[in-house]
């Protein structure tokens, strides 16, 4: 099921950032993704909603090139992982659900490290500013709150200036104040025209942040 919530003008661009047809992924006797069709437009925030075991994580890992589909077609930014893996890796940014950073590095040092992975990208200070961590740029990672660490994870995903940004349950485990602050960060990215795939358990979050929402259950949309 796919529903809409006030699509932005950015969501009306032609073409697709993600285009999947009939995608299947099995693990032994378990079918994690079962004939999935999915389209994400450029410059929209698409929410992937569903319970644990619905197939969200497997779907995202297929789109990120971590897993290979057993059947179906997968195009990301008009490219295929089997042919264009190097180019795709340079054009994607991913915030993982449990990103761990070295405690003894400062925020700015973490961003410089991640920036070095990409042939092009944003100035480190711009990525820090995009998530509101300017006052913490010289702080050690171990001194950050949970919400600040999640914002750092998003900054690391942004520093390569990606064409497609994956946010995997970014507010899980955060208190209400930290969650709202992170919502503001994501809304700002959306306003700037970033193409975002957001996975979440929270319908309220999906409705607040996303142009469109797809609900997964038992591997199907």
Backbone as CSV, one residue per row, in Angstrom:
resi,resn,N_x,N_y,N_z,CA_x,CA_y,CA_z,C_x,C_y,C_z
1,UNK,0.848,-1.185,0.000,0.000,0.000,0.000,0.881,1.231,0.000
2,UNK,0.578,2.225,-0.823,1.308,3.479,-0.860,0.316,4.610,-0.702
3,UNK,0.572,5.511,0.244,-0.290,6.655,0.462,0.513,7.926,0.314
4,UNK,-0.177,9.041,0.072,0.496,10.318,-0.123,0.147,11.261,0.999
5,UNK,1.102,12.178,1.323,0.834,13.217,2.297,1.472,14.506,1.808
6,UNK,0.661,15.350,1.182,1.118,16.644,0.696,2.428,16.575,-0.065
7,UNK,2.468,15.931,-1.215,3.708,15.823,-1.960,4.271,17.199,-2.277
8,UNK,5.581,17.331,-2.156,6.242,18.587,-2.490,6.436,18.671,-3.991
9,UNK,6.732,19.882,-4.444,6.973,20.078,-5.871,8.145,19.255,-6.338
10,UNK,9.101,19.013,-5.406,10.285,18.244,-5.782,9.922,16.829,-6.176
11,UNK,8.794,16.320,-5.669,8.409,14.959,-5.985,7.814,14.792,-7.368
12,UNK,7.682,15.864,-8.125,7.061,15.768,-9.447,8.081,15.676,-10.568
13,UNK,9.369,15.574,-10.219,10.413,15.480,-11.244,10.240,14.204,-12.057
14,UNK,10.686,14.235,-13.308,10.563,13.059,-14.162,11.628,12.041,-13.810
15,UNK,11.381,10.791,-14.226,12.340,9.734,-13.941,12.183,9.211,-12.526
16,UNK,13.085,8.297,-12.150,13.021,7.671,-10.835,14.400,7.643,-10.202
17,UNK,14.434,7.884,-8.898,15.668,7.663,-8.143,15.832,6.174,-7.852
18,UNK,14.703,5.497,-7.621,14.682,4.046,-7.400,13.553,3.458,-8.230
19,UNK,13.845,2.350,-8.915,12.827,1.679,-9.726,13.029,0.175,-9.593
20,UNK,12.087,-0.487,-8.927,12.163,-1.940,-8.699,10.903,-2.602,-9.238
21,UNK,11.085,-3.789,-9.818,9.955,-4.566,-10.314,10.157,-6.036,-9.966
22,UNK,9.155,-6.597,-9.272,9.137,-8.031,-8.999,10.323,-8.546,-8.204
23,UNK,10.815,-7.743,-7.258,12.022,-8.122,-6.519,11.708,-9.208,-5.493
24,UNK,12.526,-10.254,-5.507,12.388,-11.381,-4.575,13.735,-11.624,-3.903
25,UNK,13.693,-11.857,-2.588,14.892,-12.257,-1.852,14.514,-13.327,-0.841
26,UNK,15.203,-14.467,-0.945,14.943,-15.586,-0.039,16.181,-15.887,0.796
27,UNK,15.940,-16.318,2.018,16.984,-16.847,2.888,16.553,-18.258,3.283
28,UNK,17.069,-19.254,2.563,16.602,-20.612,2.787,15.142,-20.736,2.409
29,UNK,14.324,-21.192,3.354,12.893,-21.360,3.101,12.090,-20.083,3.367
30,UNK,12.757,-19.052,3.843,12.064,-17.809,4.193,12.165,-16.811,3.038
31,UNK,11.009,-16.316,2.595,10.977,-15.278,1.565,10.859,-13.931,2.262
32,UNK,11.968,-13.188,2.303,11.996,-11.908,3.014,11.372,-10.783,2.197
33,UNK,11.578,-10.827,0.873,10.971,-9.855,-0.037,10.286,-10.650,-1.137
34,UNK,8.997,-10.361,-1.359,8.177,-11.235,-2.192,7.495,-10.451,-3.314
35,UNK,8.191,-10.307,-4.441,7.595,-9.641,-5.600,7.413,-8.146,-5.424
36,UNK,8.394,-7.480,-4.842,8.276,-6.062,-4.507,8.367,-5.163,-5.739
37,UNK,7.408,-4.245,-5.866,7.471,-3.148,-6.826,7.641,-1.853,-6.033
38,UNK,8.600,-1.022,-6.427,8.877,0.206,-5.676,9.410,1.280,-6.613
39,UNK,8.856,2.481,-6.495,9.352,3.635,-7.240,9.532,4.801,-6.274
40,UNK,10.700,5.433,-6.338,10.974,6.637,-5.560,11.391,7.728,-6.533
41,UNK,10.752,8.872,-6.427,11.015,9.977,-7.338,12.194,10.816,-6.860
42,UNK,12.881,11.481,-7.772,13.940,12.398,-7.355,13.391,13.506,-6.458
43,UNK,14.170,13.869,-5.449,13.870,14.995,-4.556,12.637,14.768,-3.689
44,UNK,12.240,13.516,-3.470,11.172,13.258,-2.515,11.722,12.465,-1.334
45,UNK,11.007,12.577,-0.222,11.292,11.745,0.943,10.251,10.637,0.966
46,UNK,10.702,9.407,0.764,9.807,8.249,0.722,9.960,7.468,2.021
47,UNK,8.848,7.213,2.690,8.865,6.476,3.945,8.520,5.017,3.741
48,UNK,9.348,4.132,4.299,9.099,2.695,4.253,8.730,2.265,5.663
49,UNK,7.463,1.912,5.831,6.885,1.654,7.141,6.520,0.185,7.254
50,UNK,6.646,-0.377,8.462,6.248,-1.761,8.661,6.828,-2.328,9.937
51,UNK,6.259,-3.440,10.422,6.746,-4.058,11.658,8.073,-4.765,11.438
52,UNK,8.686,-5.215,12.539,9.891,-6.032,12.432,9.583,-7.283,11.612
53,UNK,10.499,-7.647,10.727,10.298,-8.833,9.905,9.477,-8.599,8.661
54,UNK,9.116,-7.330,8.393,8.283,-7.037,7.222,9.066,-7.093,5.923
55,UNK,10.394,-6.950,6.017,11.227,-6.945,4.817,11.859,-5.604,4.512
56,UNK,11.687,-4.627,5.418,12.223,-3.279,5.175,13.743,-3.290,5.072
57,UNK,14.391,-3.894,6.063,15.854,-3.878,6.089,16.430,-4.621,4.893
58,UNK,15.845,-5.758,4.554,16.315,-6.514,3.387,16.167,-5.690,2.117
59,UNK,15.037,-4.997,1.981,14.823,-4.146,0.810,15.886,-3.059,0.720
60,UNK,16.141,-2.387,1.835,17.141,-1.318,1.844,18.523,-1.873,1.511
61,UNK,18.850,-3.038,2.045,20.172,-3.615,1.777,20.322,-4.032,0.312
62,UNK,19.231,-4.412,-0.331,19.279,-4.677,-1.778,19.544,-3.376,-2.533
63,UNK,18.853,-2.313,-2.143,19.046,-1.026,-2.812,20.449,-0.474,-2.593
64,UNK,21.039,-0.786,-1.445,22.387,-0.316,-1.127,23.479,-1.199,-1.723
65,UNK,23.090,-2.300,-2.350,24.070,-3.198,-2.944,24.711,-4.155,-1.970
66,UNK,24.208,-4.208,-0.742,24.741,-5.139,0.257,24.275,-6.558,-0.045
67,UNK,23.019,-6.687,-0.462,22.448,-7.970,-0.857,22.088,-7.932,-2.339
68,UNK,22.028,-9.107,-2.948,21.619,-9.238,-4.347,20.259,-9.918,-4.407
69,UNK,19.331,-9.343,-5.157,18.005,-9.939,-5.298,18.096,-11.271,-6.031
70,UNK,17.222,-12.217,-5.650,17.162,-13.510,-6.325,16.373,-13.430,-7.627
71,UNK,15.476,-12.458,-7.717,14.677,-12.268,-8.930,14.228,-10.819,-8.987
72,UNK,13.829,-10.385,-10.188,13.347,-9.026,-10.368,14.432,-8.079,-10.843
73,UNK,14.041,-6.832,-11.067,14.976,-5.807,-11.535,15.089,-4.695,-10.500
74,UNK,16.306,-4.196,-10.331,16.587,-3.129,-9.368,17.441,-2.072,-10.057
75,UNK,16.919,-0.862,-10.149,17.688,0.271,-10.663,17.726,1.362,-9.600
76,UNK,18.920,1.844,-9.313,19.119,2.931,-8.360,19.826,4.060,-9.100
77,UNK,19.195,5.233,-9.129,19.731,6.375,-9.882,19.971,6.012,-11.351
78,UNK,19.104,5.141,-11.876,19.204,4.725,-13.266,20.304,3.727,-13.549
79,UNK,20.940,3.209,-12.497,22.075,2.299,-12.641,21.775,0.963,-11.977
80,UNK,22.586,-0.054,-12.305,22.457,-1.380,-11.710,23.740,-1.717,-10.958
81,UNK,23.576,-2.356,-9.800,24.739,-2.694,-8.979,25.702,-3.628,-9.699
82,UNK,25.179,-4.535,-10.503,26.059,-5.504,-11.165,26.980,-4.846,-12.187
83,UNK,26.589,-3.685,-12.693,27.376,-3.018,-13.733,28.025,-1.718,-13.260
84,UNK,27.421,-1.075,-12.280,27.836,0.291,-11.928,28.099,0.451,-10.437
85,UNK,28.616,-0.593,-9.805,28.774,-0.577,-8.359,29.650,0.549,-7.838
86,UNK,30.778,0.793,-8.479,31.701,1.827,-8.009,31.060,3.209,-8.065
87,UNK,30.385,3.504,-9.172,29.723,4.803,-9.302,28.609,4.959,-8.282
88,UNK,27.828,3.902,-8.070,26.727,3.984,-7.117,27.227,4.228,-5.700
89,UNK,28.290,3.539,-5.306,28.808,3.725,-3.952,29.214,5.175,-3.696
90,UNK,29.688,5.853,-4.726,30.100,7.249,-4.580,28.912,8.203,-4.535
91,UNK,27.722,7.724,-4.934,26.560,8.614,-5.049,25.496,8.368,-3.988
92,UNK,25.748,7.418,-3.076,24.793,7.103,-2.019,25.346,7.498,-0.661
93,UNK,24.427,7.839,0.250,24.793,8.088,1.639,23.881,7.287,2.542
94,UNK,24.441,6.661,3.571,23.654,5.771,4.428,23.896,6.070,5.899
95,UNK,22.795,6.282,6.623,22.828,6.333,8.083,22.251,5.015,8.564
96,UNK,23.073,4.213,9.220,22.628,2.911,9.696,21.987,3.045,11.068
97,UNK,21.167,2.050,11.422,20.406,2.123,12.656,21.306,2.195,13.889
98,UNK,22.422,1.489,13.873,23.323,1.490,15.024,24.745,1.788,14.554
99,UNK,24.978,3.024,14.170,26.317,3.428,13.750,27.180,3.659,14.983
100,UNK,28.359,3.053,15.024,29.283,3.217,16.141,30.525,3.963,15.667
101,UNK,30.886,4.993,16.416,32.070,5.779,16.097,33.117,5.601,17.189
102,UNK,34.407,5.738,16.847,35.457,5.638,17.865,35.298,6.730,18.928
103,UNK,35.250,6.336,20.201,35.022,7.283,21.287,36.086,8.366,21.372
104,UNK,37.311,8.045,20.953,38.428,8.970,21.157,38.637,9.937,19.994
105,UNK,37.736,9.902,19.030,37.783,10.880,17.944,36.834,12.035,18.245
106,UNK,37.190,13.211,17.767,36.300,14.361,17.852,35.313,14.327,16.680
107,UNK,34.219,15.061,16.837,33.195,15.101,15.793,33.800,15.497,14.449
108,UNK,34.593,16.541,14.427,35.169,17.012,13.167,36.130,15.985,12.572
109,UNK,36.800,15.204,13.424,37.716,14.174,12.932,36.952,13.025,12.282
110,UNK,35.811,12.661,12.872,34.971,11.620,12.276,34.507,12.056,10.887
111,UNK,34.067,13.306,10.777,33.586,13.804,9.483,34.709,13.864,8.453
112,UNK,35.899,14.253,8.864,37.031,14.280,7.932,37.359,12.873,7.435
113,UNK,37.253,11.896,8.329,37.500,10.508,7.935,36.489,10.058,6.888
114,UNK,35.207,10.294,7.139,34.175,9.880,6.192,34.281,10.659,4.879
115,UNK,34.639,11.941,4.970,34.790,12.731,3.743,35.880,12.158,2.842
116,UNK,36.906,11.557,3.442,38.023,11.011,2.660,37.621,9.804,1.823
117,UNK,36.456,9.215,2.108,36.002,8.042,1.362,35.422,8.409,-0.005
118,UNK,35.122,9.679,-0.228,34.396,10.091,-1.428,35.267,10.961,-2.328
119,UNK,35.156,10.784,-3.654,35.938,11.611,-4.576,35.499,13.070,-4.585
120,UNK,34.233,13.313,-4.256,33.723,14.677,-4.133,32.766,14.702,-2.954
121,UNK,32.435,15.903,-2.512,31.520,15.977,-1.389,31.438,17.379,-0.830
122,UNK,30.862,17.472,0.370,30.684,18.753,1.028,31.893,19.091,1.891
123,UNK,32.147,20.380,2.121,33.093,20.740,3.173,32.606,20.169,4.505
124,UNK,33.531,19.702,5.315,33.170,19.080,6.588,32.319,20.024,7.435
125,UNK,32.674,21.298,7.460,31.939,22.268,8.273,30.494,22.407,7.803
126,UNK,30.260,22.271,6.506,28.897,22.365,5.980,28.057,21.175,6.428
127,UNK,28.644,19.976,6.428,27.922,18.790,6.896,27.591,18.907,8.380
128,UNK,28.526,19.435,9.161,28.278,19.636,10.589,27.149,20.643,10.791
129,UNK,27.178,21.728,10.019,26.138,22.736,10.135,24.774,22.239,9.714
130,UNK,24.731,21.339,8.743,23.453,20.822,8.246,22.679,20.073,9.315
131,UNK,23.379,19.504,10.304,22.707,18.742,11.363,22.765,19.463,12.707
132,UNK,23.213,20.714,12.705,23.189,21.518,13.918,24.171,21.105,14.995
133,UNK,25.356,20.654,14.600,26.363,20.232,15.581,27.563,21.183,15.638
134,UNK,27.369,22.431,15.214,28.491,23.371,15.190,29.171,23.493,16.556
135,UNK,28.377,23.571,17.615,28.950,23.763,18.951,29.641,22.511,19.470
136,UNK,29.431,21.387,18.800,30.036,20.123,19.235,31.151,19.665,18.296
137,UNK,31.568,20.500,17.377,32.521,20.047,16.360,33.851,19.599,16.953
138,UNK,34.251,20.167,18.091,35.517,19.791,18.721,35.312,18.815,19.875
139,UNK,34.079,18.403,20.104,33.786,17.482,21.209,34.131,16.051,20.822
140,UNK,34.505,15.261,21.829,34.748,13.843,21.599,33.419,13.104,21.445
141,UNK,33.427,12.084,20.612,32.211,11.318,20.349,31.600,10.781,21.639
142,UNK,32.439,10.349,22.575,31.934,9.732,23.808,31.137,10.705,24.672
143,UNK,31.268,12.013,24.418,30.533,13.000,25.213,29.175,13.350,24.611
144,UNK,28.862,12.831,23.435,27.614,13.177,22.760,26.440,12.401,23.330
145,UNK,25.272,13.037,23.339,24.043,12.337,23.698,23.626,11.414,22.560
146,UNK,22.611,10.577,22.827,22.124,9.673,21.786,21.626,10.422,20.565
147,UNK,20.891,11.515,20.794,20.385,12.297,19.676,21.488,12.962,18.882
148,UNK,22.518,13.435,19.593,23.655,14.059,18.906,24.434,13.035,18.088
149,UNK,24.555,11.809,18.604,25.245,10.771,17.835,24.458,10.409,16.575
150,UNK,23.133,10.415,16.665,22.330,10.153,15.472,22.497,11.270,14.443
151,UNK,22.585,12.502,14.926,22.820,13.611,13.998,24.207,13.509,13.362
152,UNK,25.188,13.057,14.134,26.521,12.833,13.573,26.470,11.757,12.490
153,UNK,25.682,10.701,12.727,25.551,9.635,11.727,24.957,10.176,10.428
154,UNK,23.983,11.077,10.546,23.398,11.675,9.345,24.410,12.582,8.655
155,UNK,25.194,13.326,9.436,26.236,14.170,8.843,27.237,13.330,8.057
156,UNK,27.591,12.165,8.586,28.518,11.270,7.880,27.909,10.769,6.577
157,UNK,26.593,10.552,6.585,25.914,10.130,5.358,25.827,11.268,4.346
158,UNK,25.840,12.510,4.836,25.698,13.676,3.966,27.010,14.171,3.385
159,UNK,28.124,13.869,4.043,29.378,14.548,3.715,29.871,14.233,2.300
160,UNK,29.414,13.121,1.727,29.750,12.808,0.341,28.821,13.456,-0.665
161,UNK,27.902,14.323,-0.172,26.914,15.004,-1.018,26.163,14.006,-1.901
162,UNK,25.473,13.028,-1.270,24.863,11.937,-2.039,23.656,12.381,-2.851
163,UNK,23.402,11.653,-3.927,22.191,11.856,-4.719,21.000,11.122,-4.112
164,UNK,21.261,10.134,-3.268,20.212,9.374,-2.588,20.689,9.074,-1.179
165,UNK,19.849,9.417,-0.196,20.206,9.283,1.212,19.307,8.243,1.875
166,UNK,19.913,7.244,2.525,19.177,6.222,3.264,19.231,6.542,4.757
167,UNK,18.058,6.654,5.385,17.966,6.872,6.825,17.203,5.699,7.424
168,UNK,17.900,4.859,8.185,17.334,3.616,8.709,16.910,3.801,10.157
169,UNK,15.595,4.019,10.355,15.019,4.204,11.688,15.861,5.178,12.516
170,UNK,16.055,6.405,12.025,16.999,7.324,12.666,16.606,7.785,14.054
171,UNK,15.318,7.702,14.421,14.906,8.207,15.735,14.641,7.106,16.749
172,UNK,14.897,5.855,16.390,14.661,4.750,17.322,15.508,4.926,18.579
173,UNK,14.870,4.817,19.741,15.585,4.898,21.010,15.814,6.300,21.531
174,UNK,15.353,7.315,20.799,15.560,8.690,21.240,14.387,9.175,22.087
175,UNK,14.658,10.107,23.005,13.580,10.711,23.779,12.810,11.682,22.882
176,UNK,11.592,12.090,23.308,10.759,12.923,22.431,11.435,14.209,21.962
177,UNK,12.200,14.870,22.834,12.855,16.116,22.439,13.916,15.870,21.368
178,UNK,14.727,14.827,21.562,15.761,14.501,20.574,15.131,14.068,19.256
179,UNK,14.013,13.361,19.341,13.325,12.921,18.122,12.838,14.118,17.320
180,UNK,12.238,15.097,18.000,11.736,16.284,17.301,12.883,17.072,16.677
181,UNK,14.014,17.138,17.376,15.170,17.859,16.820,15.657,17.168,15.547
182,UNK,15.658,15.839,15.557,16.095,15.107,14.368,15.088,15.260,13.231
183,UNK,13.805,15.341,13.583,12.796,15.613,12.559,13.104,16.923,11.834
184,UNK,13.490,17.944,12.609,13.807,19.239,11.999,14.959,19.113,11.002
185,UNK,15.965,18.305,11.362,17.105,18.084,10.467,16.636,17.440,9.164
186,UNK,15.793,16.405,9.280,15.321,15.683,8.092,14.428,16.575,7.231
187,UNK,13.568,17.365,7.882,12.716,18.284,7.126,13.549,19.316,6.366
188,UNK,14.627,19.784,6.972,15.508,20.734,6.290,16.161,20.085,5.072
189,UNK,16.588,18.821,5.206,17.172,18.102,4.065,16.143,17.939,2.949
190,UNK,14.917,17.647,3.348,13.841,17.508,2.360,13.604,18.830,1.628
191,UNK,13.591,19.934,2.372,13.383,21.243,1.757,14.513,21.599,0.789
192,UNK,15.709,21.075,1.055,16.852,21.344,0.184,16.862,20.442,-1.050
193,UNK,15.857,19.558,-1.160,15.716,18.755,-2.365,16.454,17.439,-2.358
194,UNK,16.891,16.976,-1.178,17.554,15.680,-1.106,16.540,14.556,-1.335
195,UNK,16.938,13.543,-2.072,16.127,12.337,-2.228,16.436,11.420,-1.056
196,UNK,15.394,11.040,-0.313,15.581,10.313,0.942,14.684,9.083,0.972
197,UNK,15.249,7.958,1.400,14.465,6.776,1.755,14.580,6.606,3.258
198,UNK,13.465,6.751,3.950,13.408,6.710,5.405,12.636,5.480,5.855
199,UNK,13.253,4.620,6.668,12.517,3.508,7.263,12.156,3.875,8.695
200,UNK,10.962,3.491,9.111,10.502,3.836,10.447,9.407,2.880,10.893
201,UNK,9.245,2.782,12.216,8.123,2.036,12.796,6.939,2.962,13.087
202,UNK,7.163,4.270,13.021,6.199,5.231,13.546,5.399,5.895,12.430
203,UNK,4.081,5.675,12.414,3.225,6.290,11.407,3.245,7.805,11.515
204,UNK,3.224,8.332,12.746,3.261,9.783,12.939,4.514,10.380,12.302
205,UNK,5.644,9.691,12.477,6.904,10.168,11.916,6.853,10.162,10.388
206,UNK,6.343,9.083,9.828,6.254,8.974,8.369,5.351,10.059,7.792
207,UNK,4.218,10.297,8.440,3.288,11.312,7.949,3.889,12.713,8.052
208,UNK,4.686,12.934,9.086,5.281,14.257,9.300,6.411,14.544,8.313
209,UNK,7.201,13.528,7.982,8.438,13.759,7.251,8.374,13.437,5.762
210,UNK,7.451,12.563,5.367,7.550,11.963,4.028,6.525,12.523,3.048
211,UNK,6.931,12.588,1.780,6.006,12.935,0.704,5.053,11.779,0.417
212,UNK,5.587,10.560,0.425,4.779,9.359,0.222,5.256,8.283,1.182
213,UNK,4.352,7.345,1.467,4.651,6.265,2.410,4.257,4.933,1.798
214,UNK,5.154,3.951,1.876,4.850,2.583,1.486,4.865,1.696,2.716
215,UNK,3.840,0.877,2.882,3.732,-0.006,4.041,4.072,-1.429,3.616
216,UNK,5.080,-2.023,4.257,5.487,-3.393,3.963,4.978,-4.347,5.029
217,UNK,4.596,-5.539,4.590,4.212,-6.612,5.504,4.447,-7.934,4.786
218,UNK,5.120,-8.841,5.455,5.409,-10.167,4.905,6.102,-10.075,3.546
219,UNK,6.992,-9.087,3.418,7.793,-8.968,2.208,7.115,-8.299,1.035
220,UNK,5.893,-7.819,1.242,5.153,-7.180,0.151,4.767,-5.757,0.524
221,UNK,4.586,-4.913,-0.518,4.168,-3.536,-0.320,2.655,-3.455,-0.362
